[in-house]
Amino acid sequence: MAAPPESPRPRRSRTSLLPILIPIAVLIVVAVAVGSWLQYTERQAMDTIHTAGSGAADRVDVEATVQRVDASARELVLRVRVVPRGSFGEEEGTAPVADLTLQTSAATLGDLAFKAHERLATKDVQVAMVGGSISDYPFDTYETDIEFWAVLGGEPVPVRVLFSNNDTLFSVSATPTASPQEAALGVVVARSGSLLVFALFMMVVMWALAASVLIGAWYLTARNRGLVWPALAWMAATLFALSAFRNTAPGSPPIGCVLDWFAFLWAETIIALCLIAVVITGVHTALRSDDTRT
């Protein structure tokens, strides 16, 4: 007796992942390309050297680099390296031929003095900034003036300043002022592009977390789900994690800045109210359920 023919095996439906993987791959490539371009442009801005002052062969070069910007104190630390050129210097510009004094603007705290024939040392000076407020973080901007006059052996001499920035948290733009015997720059200090992008990303994440908790609270209260402990733990963890996330903001902004009023304080308020509402509704539902059982 012949065996009955075997029934064909059902074919498994294989859903292709290409429609999902291709957009993800394109999104990753675009994100990396945009990030690379932003990083390149910011690096180019960091490497830019602003020049002001005299171009004479016999002059005093002042290489001024921003090392650190303290927005809360409204000051920046400027590292100054002095190089006398031509007949003003000896030993390839490492020492002046006479006593050298660098007079600075009113915003700079103190002038610089160097002895004749002694090796020139790099010095840090503090420069006060005006305008702006750290409470505007991350959109705060500041202004200052950087000026140098050189006096060599009691006589004024031409000076040139080479200004650059080394603080990655801030971007610096400088506008030179023409003058025959002094080098002057009008400087504007603002938050760097990467910091601004990250701060905006933090605001979006805060609102997204608050919206997620709000949707979860609406579902639990509308369906009378009672006390769902995993959901309550998630909401409470989000409440405290958001505070820790806010403290990771670069530059350590104080409480009450734009970041707080635009996102953090409102997100914390929404999450806290949602947690309280879920607890009250859950307790009410649980008590009503116990009454019906008895």
Sequence and secondary structure as in RCSB ss.txt:
>XXXX:A:sequence
MAAPPESPRPRRSRTSLLPILIPIAVLIVVAVAVGSWLQYTERQAMDTIHTAGSGAADRVDVEATVQRVDASARE
LVLRVRVVPRGSFGEEEGTAPVADLTLQTSAATLGDLAFKAHERLATKDVQVAMVGGSISDYPFDTYETDIEFWA
VLGGEPVPVRVLFSNNDTLFSVSATPTASPQEAALGVVVARSGSLLVFALFMMVVMWALAASVLIGAWYLTARNR
GLVWPALAWMAATLFALSAFRNTAPGSPPIGCVLDWFAFLWAETIIALCLIAVVITGVHTALRSDDTRT
>XXXX:A:secstr
                SHHHHHHHHHHHHHHHHHHHHHHHHHHHHHH  EEEE   SS EEEEEEEEEEETTTTE
EEEEEEEEE GGGEETTTTEESS EEEEE TTBSS EEE TTS    EEEEEE BS  GGGTTS EEEEEEEEEE
EETTEEE EEEEEEE  TTEEEEEEEE  SSEEEEEEEEEE HHHHHHHHHHHHHHHHHHHHHHHHHHHHHHTT 
   HHHHHHHHHHHHHHHHHHTTSTT   TTSHHIIIIIHHHHHHHHHHHHHHHHHHHHHHHHHHHHH 
